[in-house]
Amino acid sequence: MDPDRHLVLVGLMGVGKSTVAAAVAKRLRRPLVDTDREVERRTGRSVREIFAEDGEAAFREMEADVVRDALASERPAVIAAAGGVVLSEASRALLRRPGARVVWLCATPGLLHQRVQRSGHRPLLDHDPVGTLQRMYDERGALYKEVADLIVSVDNRTVADIAEAVLR
Ligand code: S3P
């Protein structure tokens, strides 16, 4: 693993970015930045509250600020970038720069749907989760690909195995 660059995990909701990022950060002894958690820390509100009170566009701005600040930090971190981070053109441009190594964790929409059942911070999946995930899968694939240095498929793999693939 390149010691001077941030390691960023991108991919759709439910793919396991946060869990894998935590495992990788522990192994590398690096700080962990989870963009959803960092937005919540900065605002003192949950992702769901921000969506409900300020709307998605405001959340996307906060998210882009968190990504920019995390990538600007001198100490190399492991960054779990929430599923919608790649919607921002500015964030994609930062992710393509040499200071970040970006891994796209990908899975089939069916697996993602099984995994997102018990989560509260995903208001976009409140209605028609299967259709929404499928649509996001179709719409965002090209954006993840645009920023990714490496693509890791997570289907039928354990967290330890995925973390190992990311580290390799
Ligand atoms: C979103 C992903 C979520 C969260 C919000 C919107 C998205 O994060 O930021 O519900 O648009 O893909 P995770 O990818 O960590 O679930």
py3Dmol code that shows the C-alpha trace and the ligand (Angstrom):
import py3Dmol

protein = """\
ATOM      1  CA  MET A   1       0.000   0.000   0.000  1.00  0.00           C
ATOM      2  CA  ASP A   2       1.345   3.363  -1.048  1.00  0.00           C
ATOM      3  CA  PRO A   3       2.386   4.997   2.248  1.00  0.00           C
ATOM      4  CA  ASP A   4       1.933   8.600   1.138  1.00  0.00           C
ATOM      5  CA  ARG A   5      -1.485   8.488  -0.437  1.00  0.00           C
ATOM      6  CA  HIS A   6      -4.953   8.455   0.976  1.00  0.00           C
ATOM      7  CA  LEU A   7      -6.833   5.239   0.401  1.00  0.00           C
ATOM      8  CA  VAL A   8     -10.449   5.902  -0.549  1.00  0.00           C
ATOM      9  CA  LEU A   9     -13.239   3.334  -0.788  1.00  0.00           C
ATOM     10  CA  VAL A  10     -16.152   4.198  -3.059  1.00  0.00           C
ATOM     11  CA  GLY A  11     -19.253   2.249  -4.068  1.00  0.00           C
ATOM     12  CA  LEU A  12     -22.977   1.961  -3.562  1.00  0.00           C
ATOM     13  CA  MET A  13     -24.859   1.853  -0.277  1.00  0.00           C
ATOM     14  CA  GLY A  14     -24.645  -1.523   1.403  1.00  0.00           C
ATOM     15  CA  VAL A  15     -21.449  -2.673  -0.276  1.00  0.00           C
ATOM     16  CA  GLY A  16     -19.527  -2.575   3.020  1.00  0.00           C
ATOM     17  CA  LYS A  17     -17.311   0.498   2.585  1.00  0.00           C
ATOM     18  CA  SER A  18     -17.420   1.503   6.252  1.00  0.00           C
ATOM     19  CA  THR A  19     -16.697  -1.985   7.599  1.00  0.00           C
ATOM     20  CA  VAL A  20     -13.910  -2.689   5.133  1.00  0.00           C
ATOM     21  CA  ALA A  21     -12.401   0.791   5.617  1.00  0.00           C
ATOM     22  CA  ALA A  22     -12.330   0.267   9.396  1.00  0.00           C
ATOM     23  CA  ALA A  23     -10.563  -3.092   8.963  1.00  0.00           C
ATOM     24  CA  VAL A  24      -8.039  -1.628   6.521  1.00  0.00           C
ATOM     25  CA  ALA A  25      -7.382   1.451   8.686  1.00  0.00           C
ATOM     26  CA  LYS A  26      -6.677  -0.798  11.649  1.00  0.00           C
ATOM     27  CA  ARG A  27      -4.277  -2.921   9.645  1.00  0.00           C
ATOM     28  CA  LEU A  28      -2.452   0.121   8.267  1.00  0.00           C
ATOM     29  CA  ARG A  29      -2.704   2.033  11.568  1.00  0.00           C
ATOM     30  CA  ARG A  30      -4.111   4.999   9.751  1.00  0.00           C
ATOM     31  CA  PRO A  31      -6.860   7.393  10.741  1.00  0.00           C
ATOM     32  CA  LEU A  32     -10.312   6.468   9.441  1.00  0.00           C
ATOM     33  CA  VAL A  33     -12.652   9.033   7.923  1.00  0.00           C
ATOM     34  CA  ASP A  34     -16.216   7.904   7.256  1.00  0.00           C
ATOM     35  CA  THR A  35     -17.822  10.778   5.358  1.00  0.00           C
ATOM     36  CA  ASP A  36     -21.366  10.163   6.688  1.00  0.00           C
ATOM     37  CA  ARG A  37     -20.104  10.048  10.270  1.00  0.00           C
ATOM     38  CA  GLU A  38     -18.000  13.168   9.704  1.00  0.00           C
ATOM     39  CA  VAL A  39     -20.966  15.127   8.294  1.00  0.00           C
ATOM     40  CA  GLU A  40     -22.967  14.029  11.342  1.00  0.00           C
ATOM     41  CA  ARG A  41     -20.165  15.036  13.705  1.00  0.00           C
ATOM     42  CA  ARG A  42     -19.824  18.480  12.130  1.00  0.00           C
ATOM     43  CA  THR A  43     -23.525  19.237  12.111  1.00  0.00           C
ATOM     44  CA  GLY A  44     -24.602  17.405  15.267  1.00  0.00           C
ATOM     45  CA  ARG A  45     -27.424  15.916  13.220  1.00  0.00           C
ATOM     46  CA  SER A  46     -28.041  12.557  11.580  1.00  0.00           C
ATOM     47  CA  VAL A  47     -27.882  12.081   7.803  1.00  0.00           C
ATOM     48  CA  ARG A  48     -31.609  11.411   7.881  1.00  0.00           C
ATOM     49  CA  GLU A  49     -32.294  14.671   9.733  1.00  0.00           C
ATOM     50  CA  ILE A  50     -30.174  16.671   7.287  1.00  0.00           C
ATOM     51  CA  PHE A  51     -32.021  15.192   4.298  1.00  0.00           C
ATOM     52  CA  ALA A  52     -35.385  15.925   5.930  1.00  0.00           C
ATOM     53  CA  GLU A  53     -34.597  19.428   7.172  1.00  0.00           C
ATOM     54  CA  ASP A  54     -32.163  20.844   4.588  1.00  0.00           C
ATOM     55  CA  GLY A  55     -32.692  18.597   1.575  1.00  0.00           C
ATOM     56  CA  GLU A  56     -30.353  16.442  -0.461  1.00  0.00           C
ATOM     57  CA  ALA A  57     -28.545  19.316  -2.211  1.00  0.00           C
ATOM     58  CA  ALA A  58     -27.421  20.772   1.129  1.00  0.00           C
ATOM     59  CA  PHE A  59     -26.265  17.333   2.284  1.00  0.00           C
ATOM     60  CA  ARG A  60     -24.226  16.940  -0.930  1.00  0.00           C
ATOM     61  CA  GLU A  61     -22.439  20.224  -0.244  1.00  0.00           C
ATOM     62  CA  MET A  62     -21.531  19.173   3.290  1.00  0.00           C
ATOM     63  CA  GLU A  63     -20.379  15.819   1.965  1.00  0.00           C
ATOM     64  CA  ALA A  64     -18.165  17.460  -0.674  1.00  0.00           C
ATOM     65  CA  ASP A  65     -16.616  19.697   2.016  1.00  0.00           C
ATOM     66  CA  VAL A  66     -15.788  16.653   4.122  1.00  0.00           C
ATOM     67  CA  VAL A  67     -14.190  14.887   1.150  1.00  0.00           C
ATOM     68  CA  ARG A  68     -12.143  17.968   0.242  1.00  0.00           C
ATOM     69  CA  ASP A  69     -10.891  18.390   3.819  1.00  0.00           C
ATOM     70  CA  ALA A  70     -10.095  14.700   4.246  1.00  0.00           C
ATOM     71  CA  LEU A  71      -8.069  14.636   1.023  1.00  0.00           C
ATOM     72  CA  ALA A  72      -6.270  17.839   2.012  1.00  0.00           C
ATOM     73  CA  SER A  73      -5.037  16.332   5.248  1.00  0.00           C
ATOM     74  CA  GLU A  74      -1.316  15.579   5.222  1.00  0.00           C
ATOM     75  CA  ARG A  75      -1.547  12.384   7.191  1.00  0.00           C
ATOM     76  CA  PRO A  76      -2.592   9.559   4.859  1.00  0.00           C
ATOM     77  CA  ALA A  77      -5.991   8.226   5.918  1.00  0.00           C
ATOM     78  CA  VAL A  78      -8.422   5.538   4.934  1.00  0.00           C
ATOM     79  CA  ILE A  79     -11.592   7.247   3.719  1.00  0.00           C
ATOM     80  CA  ALA A  80     -14.978   5.532   3.423  1.00  0.00           C
ATOM     81  CA  ALA A  81     -16.701   7.785   0.882  1.00  0.00           C
ATOM     82  CA  ALA A  82     -20.498   7.540   1.043  1.00  0.00           C
ATOM     83  CA  GLY A  83     -22.274   6.261  -2.050  1.00  0.00           C
ATOM     84  CA  GLY A  84     -23.198   9.675  -3.427  1.00  0.00           C
ATOM     85  CA  VAL A  85     -19.770  11.327  -3.129  1.00  0.00           C
ATOM     86  CA  VAL A  86     -19.067  10.689  -6.812  1.00  0.00           C
ATOM     87  CA  LEU A  87     -22.092  12.768  -7.853  1.00  0.00           C
ATOM     88  CA  SER A  88     -19.983  15.875  -7.228  1.00  0.00           C
ATOM     89  CA  GLU A  89     -17.798  16.735 -10.181  1.00  0.00           C
ATOM     90  CA  ALA A  90     -15.431  18.636  -7.880  1.00  0.00           C
ATOM     91  CA  SER A  91     -15.037  15.595  -5.627  1.00  0.00           C
ATOM     92  CA  ARG A  92     -14.425  13.335  -8.608  1.00  0.00           C
ATOM     93  CA  ALA A  93     -11.704  15.683  -9.809  1.00  0.00           C
ATOM     94  CA  LEU A  94     -10.032  15.548  -6.375  1.00  0.00           C
ATOM     95  CA  LEU A  95     -10.299  11.767  -6.273  1.00  0.00           C
ATOM     96  CA  ARG A  96      -8.571  11.498  -9.646  1.00  0.00           C
ATOM     97  CA  ARG A  97      -5.565  13.417  -8.403  1.00  0.00           C
ATOM     98  CA  PRO A  98      -2.409  11.479  -7.518  1.00  0.00           C
ATOM     99  CA  GLY A  99      -2.806  12.015  -3.757  1.00  0.00           C
ATOM    100  CA  ALA A 100      -5.589   9.447  -3.557  1.00  0.00           C
ATOM    101  CA  ARG A 101      -5.740   5.780  -4.363  1.00  0.00           C
ATOM    102  CA  VAL A 102      -9.352   4.892  -5.003  1.00  0.00           C
ATOM    103  CA  VAL A 103     -10.875   1.433  -4.719  1.00  0.00           C
ATOM    104  CA  TRP A 104     -14.379   0.794  -6.042  1.00  0.00           C
ATOM    105  CA  LEU A 105     -16.121  -1.902  -4.033  1.00  0.00           C
ATOM    106  CA  CYS A 106     -18.825  -3.306  -6.248  1.00  0.00           C
ATOM    107  CA  ALA A 107     -21.624  -5.838  -5.822  1.00  0.00           C
ATOM    108  CA  THR A 108     -24.792  -6.836  -7.623  1.00  0.00           C
ATOM    109  CA  PRO A 109     -27.924  -4.825  -6.725  1.00  0.00           C
ATOM    110  CA  GLY A 110     -29.469  -8.009  -5.236  1.00  0.00           C
ATOM    111  CA  LEU A 111     -26.706  -8.370  -2.656  1.00  0.00           C
ATOM    112  CA  LEU A 112     -26.800  -4.657  -1.855  1.00  0.00           C
ATOM    113  CA  HIS A 113     -30.511  -4.868  -1.205  1.00  0.00           C
ATOM    114  CA  GLN A 114     -30.056  -7.731   1.283  1.00  0.00           C
ATOM    115  CA  ARG A 115     -27.501  -5.683   3.166  1.00  0.00           C
ATOM    116  CA  VAL A 116     -29.272  -2.344   3.415  1.00  0.00           C
ATOM    117  CA  GLN A 117     -32.417  -3.677   5.107  1.00  0.00           C
ATOM    118  CA  ARG A 118     -31.457  -2.675   8.612  1.00  0.00           C
ATOM    119  CA  SER A 119     -30.002   0.788   8.168  1.00  0.00           C
ATOM    120  CA  GLY A 120     -31.382   4.154   9.253  1.00  0.00           C
ATOM    121  CA  HIS A 121     -29.097   6.594   7.471  1.00  0.00           C
ATOM    122  CA  ARG A 122     -30.367   5.935   3.955  1.00  0.00           C
ATOM    123  CA  PRO A 123     -33.515   7.979   3.393  1.00  0.00           C
ATOM    124  CA  LEU A 124     -33.185   7.583  -0.378  1.00  0.00           C
ATOM    125  CA  LEU A 125     -34.093   3.904   0.077  1.00  0.00           C
ATOM    126  CA  ASP A 126     -37.282   4.521   2.054  1.00  0.00           C
ATOM    127  CA  HIS A 127     -39.417   3.957  -1.030  1.00  0.00           C
ATOM    128  CA  ASP A 128     -38.763   1.260  -3.617  1.00  0.00           C
ATOM    129  CA  PRO A 129     -35.303   0.223  -2.374  1.00  0.00           C
ATOM    130  CA  VAL A 130     -34.855  -2.459  -5.034  1.00  0.00           C
ATOM    131  CA  GLY A 131     -35.694  -0.116  -7.905  1.00  0.00           C
ATOM    132  CA  THR A 132     -33.641   2.722  -6.426  1.00  0.00           C
ATOM    133  CA  LEU A 133     -30.557   0.560  -5.961  1.00  0.00           C
ATOM    134  CA  GLN A 134     -30.885  -0.774  -9.476  1.00  0.00           C
ATOM    135  CA  ARG A 135     -31.191   2.771 -10.837  1.00  0.00           C
ATOM    136  CA  MET A 136     -28.181   3.941  -8.819  1.00  0.00           C
ATOM    137  CA  TYR A 137     -26.245   0.904 -10.035  1.00  0.00           C
ATOM    138  CA  ASP A 138     -27.004   1.871 -13.635  1.00  0.00           C
ATOM    139  CA  GLU A 139     -26.457   5.602 -13.180  1.00  0.00           C
ATOM    140  CA  ARG A 140     -23.374   5.670 -10.975  1.00  0.00           C
ATOM    141  CA  GLY A 141     -21.298   2.837 -12.390  1.00  0.00           C
ATOM    142  CA  ALA A 142     -19.552   5.138 -14.844  1.00  0.00           C
ATOM    143  CA  LEU A 143     -18.808   7.673 -12.085  1.00  0.00           C
ATOM    144  CA  TYR A 144     -17.203   5.084  -9.785  1.00  0.00           C
ATOM    145  CA  LYS A 145     -15.230   3.779 -12.732  1.00  0.00           C
ATOM    146  CA  GLU A 146     -14.043   7.270 -13.589  1.00  0.00           C
ATOM    147  CA  VAL A 147     -12.339   7.703 -10.208  1.00  0.00           C
ATOM    148  CA  ALA A 148     -11.275   4.109  -9.473  1.00  0.00           C
ATOM    149  CA  ASP A 149      -7.675   2.887  -9.585  1.00  0.00           C
ATOM    150  CA  LEU A 150      -8.859  -0.583  -8.662  1.00  0.00           C
ATOM    151  CA  ILE A 151     -12.169  -2.465  -8.716  1.00  0.00           C
ATOM    152  CA  VAL A 152     -12.862  -5.129  -6.086  1.00  0.00           C
ATOM    153  CA  SER A 153     -15.952  -7.313  -6.301  1.00  0.00           C
ATOM    154  CA  VAL A 154     -17.358  -8.135  -2.875  1.00  0.00           C
ATOM    155  CA  ASP A 155     -19.925 -10.784  -3.796  1.00  0.00           C
ATOM    156  CA  ASN A 156     -19.583 -13.897  -1.600  1.00  0.00           C
ATOM    157  CA  ARG A 157     -16.489 -12.641   0.202  1.00  0.00           C
ATOM    158  CA  THR A 158     -15.781 -12.026   3.856  1.00  0.00           C
ATOM    159  CA  VAL A 159     -14.714  -8.628   5.193  1.00  0.00           C
ATOM    160  CA  ALA A 160     -11.233 -10.012   5.926  1.00  0.00           C
ATOM    161  CA  ASP A 161     -10.922 -11.283   2.380  1.00  0.00           C
ATOM    162  CA  ILE A 162     -12.065  -7.976   0.859  1.00  0.00           C
ATOM    163  CA  ALA A 163      -9.729  -6.004   3.128  1.00  0.00           C
ATOM    164  CA  GLU A 164      -6.891  -8.260   2.000  1.00  0.00           C
ATOM    165  CA  ALA A 165      -7.757  -7.646  -1.675  1.00  0.00           C
ATOM    166  CA  VAL A 166      -7.804  -3.887  -1.057  1.00  0.00           C
ATOM    167  CA  LEU A 167      -4.440  -3.995   0.689  1.00  0.00           C
ATOM    168  CA  ARG A 168      -2.867  -6.088  -2.060  1.00  0.00           C
TER     169      ARG A 168
END
"""
ligand_1 = """\
16
S3P
C -26.178 7.853 -0.045
C -25.390 6.973 0.666
C -25.372 6.924 2.149
C -25.728 8.296 2.735
C -27.002 8.817 2.154
C -26.996 8.900 0.633
C -26.186 7.773 -1.545
O -24.082 6.521 2.620
O -24.691 9.214 2.495
O -28.048 7.982 2.596
O -26.720 8.685 -2.189
O -25.635 6.785 -2.094
P -23.504 5.011 2.504
O -23.017 4.793 1.113
O -22.395 4.995 3.486
O -24.616 4.103 2.869
"""
view = py3Dmol.view(width=600, height=400)
view.addModel(protein, "pdb")
view.setStyle({"model": 0}, {"cartoon": {"style": "trace"}})
view.addModel(ligand_1, "xyz")
view.setStyle({"model": 1}, {"stick": {}})
view.zoomTo()
view.show()
